[in-house]
């Protein structure tokens, strides 16, 4: 997806009151020429084809669009933070333990990339851990020959006095995760607050929106979004999320001052 279309999808999420409800007609009579100049119709068509945006079936003759559930997740970075923090945890850790020979380094790196992409933490380079069931991993391995000397999936609980928070601290780099959220918090407080009645004001807000989204995605992609009961006490993710919601709500009100030239 082109960066400009990504930015437009992000705009739809945090300006939903104006662009998704009630209709695009809110943008004044000069909307059509403004939309044409900015390629808005092409972006909407692209997002519809990708099932990230959908037309309201109850208003087939109107320009009323809404983000799909898939579109909302895409804008958020692929995962809903509140849903992930609120999920149930049964207290069991799932481990992926492997010993792939150095002559199969490509396969070993592919496995590590997969585990990172699924937000596993690592206690050692060949011992990876998650609080979530290994449903997908079991499905992927279901048709493969079992070799416990090369790859082993386990469910486990600590039994020598180790706390869950100690395991979290050892498996994920929350110092780095918090540093990214701190950068995001700094950027989100830099939102230009003036009414959008000049090109300079509109461009400043768009630049800020791009920087904010980039910082947010950089933060969340490195965050395992663990269940709330095992999050570190100094974790900044929830603070950043709450502040993001507040500031983007303020930006939504600011968009109502928009006057296409």
Secondary structure, 3 states (H helix, E strand, C coil): CCHHHHHHHHHHHHCHHHHCCCCHHHHCCCHHHHHHHCCHHHHHHHHHHCCCEEECCCCCCCCCEEECHHHHHHHHCCCCHHHHHHCCCCCCEEEEEECCCHHHHHHHHHHHHHHHHCCCEEEECCEEEECCCCHHHHHHHCCCCCCCCCEEEEEECCCCCCCHHHHHHHHCCHHHHHHHHHHHHHHHCCCCCCCCCCHHHHHHHHHHHHHHHHHHHHHHCCCCCCCHHHCCCCCCHHHHHHHHHHHHHHHHHHHCCCCCC
